[in-house]
């Protein structure tokens, strides 16, 4: 989801099976950095605002280590696709599909995100 600069004051929400969960105010997101959100079932999501103004939500758990750290990863782009690199072992995850760019057999959950 791409957001225009004039849409500040909105809240970021993730779509879960039960409906939409409010994560934070859009103004709390810094381009290129992530925030972690605790989900009702105890899992965590990582939410990012990329430098193009798009908001993304993925699982915060690094599948290679089991640590909940992806929200602290470095963001970038590869062939025009936004990704986050795990701060631990540096595997990159596509923020739109969850696919690991360094190991095709691994992916993380992607959440639908909106600003409302």
WOQUIDA-V16670 format. One record per pair of residues at least 12 apart in sequence whose ideal C-beta (glycine too) atoms are under 10 Angstrom apart, sorted by the first residue. I is the first residue (numbers start at 1). GAP is how many residues later the second one is. Records with the same first field share a line. If there is no record, write none. Layout:
I: GAP + GAP
This chain:
1: 52 + 53 + 54 + 55 + 56 + 111 + 112 + 113 + 114
2: 48 + 50 + 51 + 52 + 53
3: 23 + 26 + 46 + 49 + 50 + 51 + 52 + 111 + 112
4: 49
5: 48
7: 19 + 46 + 108
8: 17 + 18 + 19 + 107
9: 16 + 17 + 18 + 106
10: 15 + 16 + 17 + 45 + 104 + 105 + 106
11: 12 + 13 + 14 + 15 + 16 + 17 + 103 + 104 + 105
12: 12 + 13 + 14 + 15 + 16 + 17 + 23 + 25 + 35 + 37 + 43 + 45 + 101 + 102 + 103 + 104
13: 34 + 42 + 44 + 98 + 99 + 100 + 101 + 102 + 103
14: 23 + 25 + 31 + 33 + 41 + 43 + 97 + 98 + 99 + 100
15: 42 + 96 + 97 + 98 + 99
16: 23 + 24 + 25 + 27 + 29 + 95 + 96
17: 23 + 24
18: 21 + 22 + 23
20: 92 + 93 + 94 + 96
21: 16 + 17 + 18 + 19 + 24 + 36 + 90
22: 15 + 94
23: 12 + 13 + 14 + 15 + 16 + 22 + 24 + 32 + 34 + 88 + 90
24: 13 + 23
25: 90
26: 23 + 29 + 89 + 90
28: 19 + 21
29: 18 + 19 + 20 + 21 + 26 + 86
30: 18 + 19
31: 17 + 18 + 19 + 20 + 21 + 22 + 23 + 44
32: 16 + 17 + 18 + 19 + 42 + 43 + 44 + 50 + 52
33: 15 + 16 + 38 + 39 + 40 + 41 + 42 + 51
34: 12 + 13 + 14 + 15 + 22 + 23 + 24 + 26 + 35 + 36 + 37 + 38 + 39 + 40 + 41 + 50 + 61
35: 12 + 13 + 14 + 25 + 36 + 37
36: 24 + 32 + 33 + 34 + 35 + 36
37: 20 + 23 + 34 + 74
38: 22 + 30
39: 20 + 21 + 72
43: 16 + 17 + 18 + 25 + 66
44: 15 + 16 + 17 + 24 + 25 + 26 + 27
45: 12 + 13 + 14 + 15 + 16 + 23 + 25 + 26 + 63 + 64 + 65 + 66 + 68
46: 12 + 13 + 14 + 15 + 16 + 22 + 23 + 24 + 25 + 26 + 27 + 38 + 47 + 49 + 62 + 65
47: 13 + 24 + 64 + 66
48: 22 + 23 + 25 + 27 + 34 + 35 + 36 + 47 + 65
49: 26 + 64 + 66
50: 25 + 26 + 27 + 32 + 33 + 34 + 45 + 46
51: 24 + 25 + 26 + 31
52: 25 + 28 + 30
54: 28 + 41 + 42 + 59
55: 40 + 58 + 59 + 60
56: 19 + 26 + 27 + 28 + 38 + 39 + 40 + 42 + 54 + 55 + 57
57: 38 + 52 + 53 + 54 + 55 + 56 + 57
58: 12 + 13 + 15 + 26 + 35 + 36 + 37 + 38 + 39 + 40 + 49 + 50 + 51 + 52 + 53 + 55
59: 34 + 39 + 48 + 49 + 50 + 51 + 52
60: 12 + 13 + 48 + 49
61: 47 + 48
62: 24 + 25 + 26 + 27 + 29 + 31 + 44 + 46
63: 23 + 28 + 30 + 35 + 37 + 40 + 43 + 44 + 45 + 46
64: 22 + 24 + 25 + 26 + 27 + 36 + 38 + 39 + 42
65: 21 + 23 + 24 + 26
66: 22
67: 19 + 20 + 21 + 22
69: 17 + 18 + 19 + 20
70: 14 + 15 + 16 + 17 + 18 + 21 + 23 + 25 + 38
71: 13 + 16
72: 12 + 14 + 15 + 16
73: 12 + 13 + 14 + 15 + 17 + 18 + 19 + 20
74: 12 + 13 + 16 + 18
75: 17 + 20
76: 16
77: 17 + 18
78: 14 + 16 + 23
79: 15 + 22
81: 13 + 14 + 15 + 16 + 18 + 20
82: 12 + 13 + 14
83: 12 + 13 + 14 + 16 + 17 + 18 + 19
84: 24
85: 16 + 17
86: 14 + 16 + 22
89: 13
90: 12
91: 12 + 15 + 17
93: 13 + 14 + 15 + 17
94: 13 + 14 + 16
95: 13 + 15
96: 14
97: 13
98: 12 + 13
